[in-house]
Amino acid sequence: MFPKLETVRLILREITYDDVEDIFACFSNQEVLRHYGQDPLEKIDQARGFIDFFAKSLEEKKGMRWGIEIKGEKGLIGTIGFNAWSPKHKRAEIGYEIHPDYWRKGYMAEAVEKILSYGSDTLGLTRIGAVVFLENEASNNLLTKMGFKQEGILKNYMYQNGEAYDTFVYGYLPQE
């Protein structure tokens, strides 16, 4: 059974086909994907493919992705989860996005805090990494606020619209 998590204002839950329009709304939005390393979705079927990918990643223990929902409201405002999950090595990378209508309201900080706790306390992760475009000030500030340490720069690490970008690499060690 997929773990449902709650914060003061949010429910983090499994993403299903019922969420296809919300997934499409996020992943087709240029503003959301500006620093994401991915081209925008053009067709709703591509959003179904994302949902399948999230489920397969969990099944293969390579990742886990939650939909972010505001308590008392229907629909997802974004997603958050772990990529590159290695249970054997007790590590994963965090990834997230949120629709611009919900930016700067503290929702992502709430979700990140909950996921970090779940990752360390339940999954036993001893390292949680993150890779972020240098230009993504909001995400860089959020990770620093949440206790991540900047560990270096990865040159030409991500491509966006055919152009190479450098990224910061961050680490979060729950035991510190």
N, C-alpha and C positions, 0 to 999 in steps of 0.2 A: 504494500500500500504506500502511495506517495505521501511524504510528510507534509502536512499542512501546518504552517507557522503563522503566528500572529504577533503584531506589534500593537502599540497604542492605537494607531489609526489604520493599519493595513492588515490584509490577509495575503499571505504568500501561499499559493496553491498550484496544483497541477494544471498544466496548460492542455486544453482539449480542443477538438474541432469546433466546439461552440465559440471559441475565442478567435477564430480565423480572421474575422474582420478587424479586431483590435490588433492582432499581430500584423496584419497588412497595413493598418494605419500607422503603426510605429516604423516598420521596416520599409515603407515606401516613402517616408518623409525625409526630404533632403537635410533638414536641420538635425534630425536624430542621427543620421548616418554621416554627417559632415566629418566626424573624427572616428569612424567605426571600422574602416578598412573593408567596406563592402558596398557594392552597388545597390541602389534602391530596387525593391521589388516592383515589378510592373503588372503582374497578374495575381489574382487572389489564390490561384493554384500554387504559386510559389510559397505563400504563407502556410498552406497545408503541408508543403514539403518541410518547412521549418518545424512544424509541430511533430511531424514524423521523425525528423532529425533529433529533436529534443528527447523523444521517447526512446529512440534507438541508442542514443548516448547513455541514457540511464540504464537501459537493459545491458549494455556492454560495460557498464561501470567506467565510462570515460567522461561523463558529465552529468549535471543535474540542473534543471532550469525551472524556476518558479515563475508563475504569472503574478504580477503585483496588482492587487485590487484594493480600492478604498473601502473600508468597512461601511456597510449599509448602501453601497452603490454597486450597480451591475457593470461588469466589463473591466478589462485590464487597462492599466495606464502605462505598463511597461513590463519588462522581465528582468530577472536577476538570477545568477547561478554560478556554477562551477564548470569550467572547461579544463581540458588537459588534466583531468582527475586521475591520479595514480594512487589507489588505496595502498598498494604495496609500499610506496615511498612516502605515503602520508602527506601528499601535496596536491594542490590544484591551483588554477588561476580563476580569479573572480571576473565576471563580465556582467554588464548591465546596460540598460537603456530605458529611457522614460520619454513619453510623448511631451513635446514642448508646452502643451497646455498645463502641465504639472511641474514644470521646472521651478526651482527656487522656492519651494514650499517645505523642504526638509524631508520629503518622502523617501528619496534615495538614501539619505543618511540613516533613516530608520530601517530600511530594508537591508542595507549593507551591515549595520550593526547586528541584526538578527542572523544573517547568513554567516557572518564571522563566528558568532557564538555557536551556531549549529555545526559549522565546519570543524571547529576545534573540539567542542564538547561531545557531539554525537558521532561525527565521522572520524574523529581522532587525528585531524590534520595538524601537522606541526609547522607547515609552511603554506601560506596562501599568497600567490603572486598576482600581479596585475601588469598589463602592458597598455600604455596610454600614449596617444599622439602628444608631442611636445606642445602643440597649440591648444590642446583641450584643457583650458584653465579650470573649468568647473570640476572636471573629473580629477585632475591633479590636486586641486585644493581639497576635494572630498576625501581622497585616499590619505592624504597627509593628516587631515583632521581625524580620520578613523584609526590612525596609528601605523599606517604603512610607511616604510622607509624607502626613499629613492635609492636604488642600487646602481644605476648606470643608464647609459643611452645605447639603444640598439640602432645602428645605422641602417638606413634603407630597409627597415623591418616590415612596414606595412605599405600596401598600395591602395590608393584611393583615386578613382577615375584615371587609372593608368599612370599615376605619378607616385614615386617612392617617397615615403615619409620616415623620419626618425621617430623613435618612441622612447619614452622613459620606461624602465622596468622597475617595479616596486616589489617589496617583500613585506609580508606581515607574519611575524612569529608569535603565536598566541602566548607562548610561555614567557615572553619578554614583558 
